[in-house]
Amino acid sequence: MPDAQDAPALTATGLSCRFRRPWRPGRAERVVWALRDCELTLPAGRIAALVGPNGAGKSTLMRIAAGIVRPTAGELRIFGEPPGTEGTHARLAFLAQDKPLYRGFTVAELLRAGAELNDRWDAAYARRLVEEAGVPLEARAATLSGGQRTRVALALALGRRPDLVLLDEPLADLDPLARQEVMGCLLAEVAEHGLTVVLSSHVLAELDGVCDYLLVLAGGRIRLAGDVEDLLAQHQLLIGPAELVADSPFPTSAVVEHRVTGRQATVLVRAPWSGGGDGWQRVTPSLEELTLAYLRAARDGGAYSRDAGRGRTEDRTKVVAA
């Protein structure tokens, strides 16, 4: 299990990965960069939200860590070691978005396969996770509901007794009750065993109050990374009449995003910020407001966001130029 002396759970340095889109009639072959010069350091023992739009590189990052995809350039390390060249790194478990299970296998057969394929397999632990979910051991994978499939897939991932778990949109196809049950199961295991978890999701509300670390990925690069509490404390959301913008000297080094909607303006700035003049309401942004602002800034490349945050802030918080 990871401890205070361990290396970071996940480290990427200059990580790049490109794919070739095949030629089709009327379209030339082209190269698409899923990741480009991606840099990140995830401390051990955290529950990290990996957030970004479709095509940002989230799945590619996880697949590189799992040893499924090889990077074009740069490197990624798991607890200071490279990903496995023959199968997934022993300390890592990866649950893909489609939760692949052999459809003709029963749940009991899937558990036996897990035991045969993993040296660190904990049979009693994996079986307990399945039984606590109320999934019949004799049921075939093809007959399971979405929630049951997720619970079985999660048991297979955690049965490896990993120190780092990568979950790619694990709740995407679940109903609200199943989402709550799966998340509760995951958090219980994290609390009991001190796992490091990277959770990719498009639903920011699911991550608020669950994750203590944030990774914002857009355009193949990490745009924001750090402890959630630190990040929120280091930003302010200014709300006021639109006409205040013209009278407020906002240097690009302080502003993440500036938006005007109708007669109201909102400006996300890096705290501590005492400028802007009078008339602004100053509030701490929510996790969703903070994340969406950085994603929009990365997408739009606005005058404020383009040159903002070229360096590192204090402690474990990093802001990367949009």
Buried (B, 14 or more C-beta within 10 A) or exposed (E): EBEEEBBBBBBBEBBBBBEEEEEEEEEEEEEEBBBBBBBBBBBBBBBBBBBBBEEBBBBBBBBBBBBBBEBBEBEBBBBEEEBBEEEBBBBBBBBBBEBEBEEEBBBBBBBBBBBEEBEEBBEEBBBEBBEEBEBBBEBBBEEBBBBBBBBBBBBBBBBBBBBBBBBBBBBBBBEEEBBEBBBEBBEEBBEEBEBBBBBBBBEBEBBBEBBBBBBBBBBBBBBBBBBBEBBBEBBBBBEBEBEBBEEBEBEBEBBBBBBEEEEEBBBBBBBEBEEBEEEBEBEEBBBBBBBBBBBBBBEBEBEBBEEBBEEEBEEBBBBBBB
